[in-house]
Amino acid sequence: MTKRNSGLCWHVHDKVLCEYCYDYEKRVRVIKENKSAKERPIRLKVMKMVKGKLPQSIIKAVDACRKAREAYDKSLEAYKKTWDAYDNAWDAFAKARDARFAKAWDACDKARDAYTKALETLEKAIEDNMDYLRRLHWKECPNCCWDGKRLDFSKEKQK
């Protein structure tokens, strides 16, 4: 069974119970490289993909976030390739800027806006289902150091 790398996730950030994680492995690397040594073990232990059954509104919003993120990533890659073409072909600057660069930027901008809108829809669905998610969280993370507002790194609940 392949481990999911994106979806609804507990404790991606210390002040958010659950949110959309577009790249779980990347977030783990960020924690290992940038968070304090004291916080790392707790963050890595409590950050996990939500396993339980979710309300349909959240499932739809997560799916929309995944699709919008994929479109955004593709458009960003196209933008980067266009930028590279500009860097590597100074003589073709006018054509790249006027034709591909502007189109690539517009596509990237539209995809980013769609992703942002999908994230807002998911945040609303999470907010609307927070009571359910809190119960599911305590079922899936019984020894968690979540205090209702953030991860409390001073608590030694982690086993």
C-alpha positions as CSV (number, residue, x, y, z in Angstrom):
1,M,0.0,0.0,0.0
2,T,1.4,3.4,-1.0
3,K,1.5,6.0,1.6
4,R,-0.5,9.1,0.7
5,N,1.6,12.2,0.2
6,S,-1.3,14.7,0.1
7,G,-4.7,15.2,1.7
8,L,-6.1,16.2,5.0
9,C,-3.5,16.0,7.7
10,W,-3.2,16.5,11.5
11,H,-0.8,19.1,12.8
12,V,1.0,20.3,9.6
13,H,1.6,23.5,11.5
14,D,1.6,23.8,15.3
15,K,-1.4,26.2,15.5
16,V,-3.7,24.4,13.2
17,L,-5.5,21.1,14.1
18,C,-5.9,19.9,10.6
19,E,-5.4,21.3,7.1
20,Y,-4.6,20.3,3.5
21,C,-1.0,19.1,3.1
22,Y,0.0,19.1,-0.5
23,D,3.3,17.4,0.0
24,Y,3.8,15.4,3.2
25,E,7.3,14.3,2.5
26,K,8.4,17.9,1.8
27,R,6.8,19.1,5.1
28,V,8.8,16.4,6.9
29,R,12.0,17.7,5.3
30,V,11.1,21.2,6.3
31,I,10.5,20.1,9.9
32,K,13.8,18.2,10.1
33,E,15.8,21.1,8.5
34,N,14.1,24.1,10.1
35,K,12.4,23.4,13.3
36,S,14.1,23.3,16.7
37,A,15.6,20.1,17.9
38,K,13.2,20.1,20.9
39,E,10.1,20.3,18.7
40,R,11.1,17.9,15.9
41,P,10.3,14.6,17.5
42,I,6.8,15.8,18.6
43,R,6.0,17.5,15.3
44,L,7.0,14.4,13.3
45,K,5.1,12.1,15.6
46,V,1.8,14.0,15.6
47,M,1.8,15.1,12.0
48,K,-0.1,12.3,10.2
49,M,-2.7,12.0,7.5
50,V,-6.3,11.8,8.7
51,K,-7.4,8.2,8.4
52,G,-11.1,8.3,9.6
53,K,-14.2,8.8,7.6
54,L,-14.7,12.4,6.7
55,P,-17.8,14.4,5.8
56,Q,-18.5,14.6,2.1
57,S,-18.0,18.4,2.1
58,I,-14.4,17.9,3.3
59,I,-13.8,15.0,0.9
60,K,-14.9,17.2,-2.1
61,A,-12.9,20.2,-0.9
62,V,-9.7,18.0,-0.4
63,D,-10.2,16.6,-3.9
64,A,-10.6,20.1,-5.3
65,C,-7.4,21.2,-3.5
66,R,-5.5,18.3,-4.9
67,K,-6.6,19.0,-8.4
68,A,-6.0,22.8,-8.1
69,R,-2.6,22.2,-6.7
70,E,-1.7,19.8,-9.5
71,A,-2.8,22.4,-12.0
72,Y,-0.9,25.1,-10.2
73,D,2.3,23.0,-10.1
74,K,2.0,22.3,-13.8
75,S,1.5,26.0,-14.7
76,L,4.4,27.0,-12.4
77,E,6.6,24.5,-14.1
78,A,5.6,26.0,-17.5
79,Y,6.4,29.4,-16.1
80,K,9.8,28.3,-14.9
81,K,10.6,26.7,-18.3
82,T,9.6,30.0,-19.9
83,W,11.8,31.9,-17.5
84,D,14.7,29.6,-18.3
85,A,14.1,30.2,-22.0
86,Y,14.3,33.9,-21.3
87,D,17.5,33.5,-19.2
88,N,19.1,31.2,-21.8
89,A,18.1,33.1,-24.9
90,W,18.6,36.8,-24.3
91,D,18.3,37.4,-28.0
92,A,14.8,35.9,-28.0
93,F,13.8,38.0,-25.0
94,A,11.1,40.0,-26.8
95,K,9.4,36.9,-28.2
96,A,9.5,35.0,-24.9
97,R,8.3,38.0,-23.0
98,D,5.6,39.0,-25.4
99,A,4.3,35.5,-26.3
100,R,5.1,32.7,-23.9
101,F,6.1,34.6,-20.8
102,A,2.9,36.5,-20.5
103,K,0.8,33.5,-21.3
104,A,2.6,31.3,-18.8
105,W,2.3,33.9,-16.1
106,D,-1.4,34.3,-16.8
107,A,-1.9,30.6,-16.6
108,C,0.1,30.3,-13.4
109,D,-1.8,33.3,-11.9
110,K,-5.2,31.7,-12.8
111,A,-4.1,28.3,-11.4
112,R,-2.8,29.9,-8.2
113,D,-6.2,31.7,-7.8
114,A,-8.1,28.4,-8.3
115,Y,-5.9,26.7,-5.7
116,T,-6.4,29.5,-3.3
117,K,-10.1,29.3,-3.8
118,A,-10.1,25.5,-3.3
119,L,-8.1,26.0,0.0
120,E,-10.7,28.5,1.2
121,T,-13.5,26.1,0.4
122,L,-11.6,23.4,2.4
123,E,-11.0,25.7,5.3
124,K,-14.8,26.5,5.4
125,A,-15.6,22.8,5.3
126,I,-13.2,22.1,8.1
127,E,-14.7,24.9,10.2
128,D,-18.2,23.6,9.5
129,N,-17.2,20.1,10.7
130,M,-14.8,21.1,13.5
131,D,-16.7,19.2,16.3
132,Y,-16.5,16.0,14.3
133,L,-12.9,16.6,13.4
134,R,-12.0,17.1,17.1
135,R,-13.6,13.8,18.1
136,L,-11.8,12.1,15.2
137,H,-8.5,13.7,16.2
138,W,-8.7,12.4,19.8
139,K,-9.5,9.0,18.4
140,E,-6.6,8.9,16.0
141,C,-4.1,10.9,18.2
142,P,-4.9,9.8,21.8
143,N,-1.6,10.9,23.4
144,C,-1.4,14.2,21.4
145,C,-0.1,17.4,23.0
146,W,-2.7,19.5,21.2
147,D,-4.2,21.9,23.8
148,G,-7.1,23.0,21.6
149,K,-5.3,25.9,20.0
150,R,-1.7,24.7,19.3
151,L,0.8,22.0,20.0
152,D,2.1,22.4,23.5
153,F,5.7,21.3,23.2
154,S,6.2,21.6,27.0
155,K,3.9,18.7,27.7
156,E,5.5,15.3,27.9
157,K,2.5,13.4,26.6
158,Q,4.4,11.8,23.8
159,K,5.2,8.1,24.2
